[in-house]
């Protein structure tokens, strides 16, 4: 009587050895490693799907409006769930307020004498808006998911 050969799990352990458990019928991996690989693939796909928003710089009102339109389109098409859309919309609201506030502070500095000439950094920080926060890149950096 001949012995049947059973395919083994092809998962590589941290020490570069194969798992050695019998593979599931029609798959390359055993039950636990098959689930692990499927879970990893799902997470990778979810990250790729959400990356569209993270790559959008929010440095002016027009870019916030474009991002808002993208969120609404993806929500209506079912590409993003309601919870995630709510989180993104909250971040867009925060970006809009930050942009408006930064613009009003820049305008006030311009009207008061040219951007704080003669003021120390401590005086600028006392307002609640340090000089570095007024830059476009800082506003964008605060809003990355």
C-alpha positions as CSV (number, residue, x, y, z in Angstrom):
1,X,0.0,0.0,0.0
2,X,1.4,3.4,-1.0
3,X,1.5,6.3,1.3
4,X,-0.2,9.5,0.2
5,X,1.8,12.6,0.1
6,X,0.3,15.5,1.9
7,X,1.2,19.0,0.8
8,X,2.7,21.0,3.7
9,X,2.2,24.6,4.7
10,X,4.5,27.0,2.7
11,X,4.6,29.7,5.4
12,X,8.1,30.6,6.4
13,X,8.8,31.1,10.1
14,X,11.0,33.9,11.5
15,X,14.0,31.4,11.5
16,X,13.4,30.7,7.8
17,X,12.0,27.2,8.3
18,X,8.7,26.0,6.8
19,X,5.7,25.6,9.1
20,X,5.4,21.9,8.4
21,X,1.7,21.5,9.2
22,X,-0.5,20.0,6.5
23,X,-1.8,22.6,4.1
24,X,-5.5,23.0,3.6
25,X,-7.0,21.3,0.5
26,X,-6.5,23.6,-2.5
27,X,-4.3,26.1,-0.6
28,X,-0.6,26.7,0.1
29,X,-1.0,27.3,3.8
30,X,-2.4,25.5,6.9
31,X,-5.6,26.9,8.5
32,X,-4.0,29.4,10.8
33,X,-1.5,30.8,8.3
34,X,-4.2,30.9,5.6
35,X,-6.2,33.2,7.9
36,X,-3.1,35.2,8.7
37,X,-2.3,35.8,5.0
38,X,-5.9,36.7,4.2
39,X,-6.1,39.2,7.1
40,X,-2.8,40.8,5.9
41,X,-4.1,41.1,2.4
42,X,-7.4,42.7,3.7
43,X,-5.4,45.2,5.8
44,X,-3.2,46.1,2.9
45,X,-6.2,46.6,0.6
46,X,-7.9,48.8,3.2
47,X,-4.7,50.9,3.7
48,X,-4.4,51.4,-0.1
49,X,-8.0,52.4,-0.3
50,X,-7.7,55.0,2.4
51,X,-4.4,56.3,1.1
52,X,-6.1,58.6,-1.4
53,X,-7.0,61.0,1.4
54,X,-3.7,61.0,3.2
55,X,-1.9,62.0,0.0
56,X,-4.0,65.1,-0.5
57,X,-2.3,68.2,0.8
58,X,-4.7,70.6,2.5
59,X,-2.9,73.9,2.1
60,X,-5.7,76.1,0.8
61,X,-9.4,76.4,0.7
62,X,-9.7,74.9,-2.9
63,X,-7.8,71.8,-1.8
64,X,-10.1,71.4,1.2
65,X,-13.1,71.7,-1.2
66,X,-11.6,69.1,-3.6
67,X,-11.1,66.7,-0.7
68,X,-14.6,67.3,0.5
69,X,-15.9,66.4,-3.0
70,X,-13.8,63.3,-3.0
71,X,-15.2,62.1,0.3
72,X,-18.8,62.7,-0.7
73,X,-18.3,60.9,-4.0
74,X,-16.7,57.9,-2.3
75,X,-19.3,57.9,0.4
76,X,-22.1,57.8,-2.2
77,X,-20.4,55.1,-4.2
78,X,-19.9,53.0,-1.2
79,X,-16.1,53.0,-1.4
80,X,-15.8,54.4,2.2
81,X,-18.0,53.6,5.2
82,X,-20.0,56.2,7.1
83,X,-17.7,56.1,10.2
84,X,-14.6,56.7,8.2
85,X,-16.3,59.4,6.2
86,X,-17.3,61.1,9.4
87,X,-13.8,61.1,10.7
88,X,-12.4,62.5,7.4
89,X,-15.1,65.2,7.3
90,X,-14.2,66.2,10.9
91,X,-10.6,66.5,9.8
92,X,-11.6,68.6,6.8
93,X,-13.7,70.9,9.1
94,X,-10.7,71.3,11.3
95,X,-8.4,72.0,8.3
96,X,-10.9,74.7,7.1
97,X,-11.0,76.4,10.5
98,X,-7.2,76.2,10.8
99,X,-6.7,77.7,7.3
100,X,-9.2,80.5,8.0
101,X,-7.6,81.3,11.4
102,X,-4.1,81.2,10.0
103,X,-5.2,83.5,7.1
104,X,-6.8,86.0,9.6
105,X,-3.6,86.0,11.8
106,X,-1.4,86.6,8.7
107,X,-3.7,89.5,7.6
108,X,-3.6,91.0,11.1
109,X,0.2,90.8,11.1
110,X,0.4,92.4,7.7
111,X,-1.9,95.3,8.8
112,X,-0.1,95.8,12.1
113,X,3.3,96.6,10.7
114,X,4.8,93.9,8.5
115,X,4.9,90.6,10.2
116,X,6.1,91.2,13.8
117,X,9.1,93.4,13.3
118,X,10.6,94.2,16.7
119,X,8.7,91.4,18.5
120,X,10.4,88.5,20.2
121,X,9.4,84.9,19.7
122,X,8.0,84.8,23.2
123,X,5.6,87.6,22.4
124,X,4.5,85.8,19.2
125,X,4.0,82.6,21.1
126,X,1.9,84.4,23.7
127,X,-0.8,85.0,21.1
128,X,-1.4,81.3,20.8
129,X,0.0,81.2,17.2
130,X,3.7,80.6,17.1
131,X,5.4,81.9,13.9
132,X,6.1,78.3,12.6
133,X,2.3,77.4,12.8
134,X,1.5,80.1,10.2
135,X,3.4,78.3,7.4
136,X,1.4,76.3,4.9
137,X,3.3,73.1,5.5
138,X,2.5,73.2,9.2
139,X,-1.3,73.3,8.6
140,X,-1.0,70.4,6.2
141,X,1.2,68.4,8.6
142,X,-1.4,68.6,11.4
143,X,-4.1,67.0,9.4
144,X,-2.5,63.8,8.1
145,X,-4.5,60.8,9.3
